[in-house]
């Protein structure tokens, strides 16, 4: 096409070229800082917490309660004097 044959600096006002270069440099610096802040340092990374287990069901709790009650009653019966 031939529209973009001459270099950007020659086709543009020098002050405008400096402003664009400064803006691009600022954006690149901001992106570099954001990327560095997003990646945690290896020594500061906390170890992963273990995944929580499944919650106990009502049936399991009822069974445990019955077992403990039976054990208590059995101990009272056995410990009772003659």
N, C-alpha and C positions, 0 to 999 in steps of 0.2 A: 504494500500500500504506500509506503514511503513517508508516512506521517511521523514515525518515531525513529528516524535515522539519526538525528542529531542527539548528543547526550543530554540528559536531563538538566545538568548544571548550566549548560550554555543556553538552553531554551527558556530557562526560568530566571527570574530576578534573583540575585545572590542572597538577598535578605530573606526572601520567601523560601529559598532552598535551605538556608540555615534553620529557619523555623520548622520546616518539615523534618529535617534531620534531627533536631532537638526533640520534637514530638515523638518520632519513631524511637529514638534512644530512650526516652522516658517510658514509653509503653513497654519496651523490651526489658528495661530495668525493673519495672513493676511486675511483669510476668515472672522474671527470674526470682524476685523476692517472694512472690506468692507461692511459687513452686518449692522454694527452699523452706518456707514456713509450713507448707502442707506435708512435707516428708519429715516424719519424726526422726530424731537422731537415734541411732541404734542403741546407745547406752541409756537413753531416756525412755525407750519403749517399754511399757509395762508388760509383764507376761500375761498371756491370755488366761482369763478366768475359766475354770472348768464349767462345762455346760450343766445347768441345773437338771437334776433327775426328774422323772415324772412325779406328779403330786400323788400322795397315797389316796387310794379310793376309799369310799365309805365302807365297803366290804372288808378291806384289809384292816381298817381301824376297828371295826366291830369284832373281827376275829382276834385281834391283839387284845382288846379289852376283855373278851370272854376268857382267853387264855390266862391273862393276869388274874382275873377274878377267881378262876378255878384253882390256880396255884395258891392264892391267898387262902381260900377255903380249905384246901388240902393241908396246908401248913397248920392252920388252926386246929384241924381235926387230929392231925398226927401229934401235935405238941400238947394236946389236951391230956391232963393226967387221968389215968386209969379208970 
